[in-house]
């Protein structure tokens, strides 16, 4: 169900992307709830949130450097237009700011509850920290449906950082904080490209 909803998300016309995002992340949240992977903490873990915020800043700096490399060298023929097309899916003038924030909040909750709270948590006993790159590779492979190599590579990098944040920050509070703050920064506050 999650995989099918993500393929749908990446193949619908652009003007349906926001609605498809809500559908896909609803599937992620539903799947996480169904298998017990979505367990919000009753207490706010300030240390976990701090790890998440630091992770978001680090990830933004990685993307800033990556944006400079793409703009300067066009590796594998990738240009800044590939970045702009991704950012415009969320930060389009046709999407009111409250909708943009809402979709990013829901997206962060869905992805972190499923990819970290279910998949990575299930791999943790056998793989430990190595579950992070495995989950990142799985999500990046799903993003091949976008037919945008930059999006696939960016997904691997972000998922890897969020997986490591989940592992070292000891849970989804850290990875959710990183994911949501990074999303706000990269899609709304200051897109790179």
N, C-alpha and C positions, 0 to 999 in steps of 0.2 A: 504494500500500500504506500509506504513512504517513497520507495524508489519510483513507482509509477507516478506519484504526485510530483516528484522532482523533475522527471522527464517531461511531464505536462508543463510544469513551470518554465522550463527552458525552451519549449517549442511553441508556446502560445504567442500570438501577435503581441508586440510591445505594449499596446494600450490595455492589455489584460494582465500584465505582469503583476501589478499590485494585488489584484483579486486572486490570482493564481498563487501568489506568495502566501496569502492568508489561508488558502486551501491546503497548500503543501505543509506549512508550519502547523496547521491544525492536525494534519495527519501525523506529524512528528510528535506533537504533544499527546495526541490520542494513543499512539503506539507506546510512548513512554509511560503513560498512565496505566495502560493495559498490562504492561509487563513489570510494573513497579519501578521504573527507572526515573520517574519524576517524583522526587521527595523534597519539596521545599523545606528548608531549615526553619525552625521556629525562632531561631535567634540569628541576628545579623553578626556575621563573623568579620570584624573589622580587619583582622590580619589577612583574611582571604580577599576582602574587597581591595585592600592595599596592593596585594599581589596582582589582582586583576587590573587595577589602574596602571600599575607599573608595566604590566604586560601590554596594555593598550598603547601606551606611549612608545614602548619599544617597537611594537608592530607598526605603528604609524611612521616611525623613523625608518624602518625597513622599507615601507612602501614609498616614502619620500625619496630614499636613495634609489629604489627600483624605478620610480618615475623618471628620475634624472637619467638613469641608464637607458631607459626606453626612448626618451626624448633625444638623447645625444647619439646613441649608437644603433637604434632600431634592430635589436637582436632578432634573428630569424625572421626579419621582415615585419616585426611587430612595431606599431606606431602608437602615438598618444591617442589616436582615434579609437583604438581598441579599449583604452581606459575610459574615454568620454562616453562611449556607448553603454558601458556598465553603469557609470554614475548616473546617467540620464534616466535609467529605469526607475530610480527612486527620487532623485532631486529634480525632477521635471517641474517646470512652472505650473503644469496642469495638476500637480499633486499638492494640495495645501500642506503647509508645514506640519500641522498636527497629524495629518495622515502619514507624512513621511516619518515622523517620530514614532507613531503607532505601529507602522509596519516594521520598523527596525527593532522596536521593543519585542514585538511578537516573534519576529524572525530569530532574534537572539535567544528568546525563551525556548522556541521550538528546536532550533539546532542544538543548543546546549543540553536540553533534556534528553534528546534522542542520541546525538552523536557522542556526547560525553557520558551522560547519565545512564544510557543503556549500552551502546556498543563498546565504548572504551572501558566502562565499569565491568562489563562481562569479560573483557580481555585482560583486565588488571591482574587477577590471580595467576594467570599463566605467563603473561608477558611483561608485567610491570610497566615501566615507562615506555617500552617499545610498542605498547598499544597505541600511543599517540601517532606515530608515523603510519601505522597500519590503517587507522581510522581516517587519517588525512588522505592517504592514497585512495581509499574507497570513495570518499566524498569527491576528490578530484576526478576520479574516473566517471562518476555520475555527471560531473560538469562538462564532460566531453560533448554531451548533447547540445551545449551552447554553441559549438563550433567556433569558439573563441579561445585560442591557445593561451592568451594572457589570463583569461578568467580561470582556466584549468590550473595554471601555475599559481595564480594568486590564491585559489582555494586551497591548494596543498599547503602553501606557506601559512595562511591564516589558521587552517585547521591544525597544523602542526603546533603553532604557537599556542592556540587555545587548548590543545591536548596536553601540552607541557604545563600550561597554566592550571589546568584541571588537576593534573597529577601532583604538582608541587604546591599548588594552592589548596589542595585537599578538598576539592569538590566543585560543584557547579556555581557556587556563589562567585568564586574567583573567575572561572571561565565565562560566566554570564556577564560579570562586570566588564571584563576585557572586551568581549564581543560587542556589547551594547555601546560602550564608550567609543571603541574604535569605529563602529558603524556610524555613530553620530559625527565623529570627526571626519571620516573619509567620504561620507555621502552628503553631509549637510554643511558642517562648519567650514571645512577647507578641503574640497576634493583635490586630488593630485592629478596633474595632467595638462 
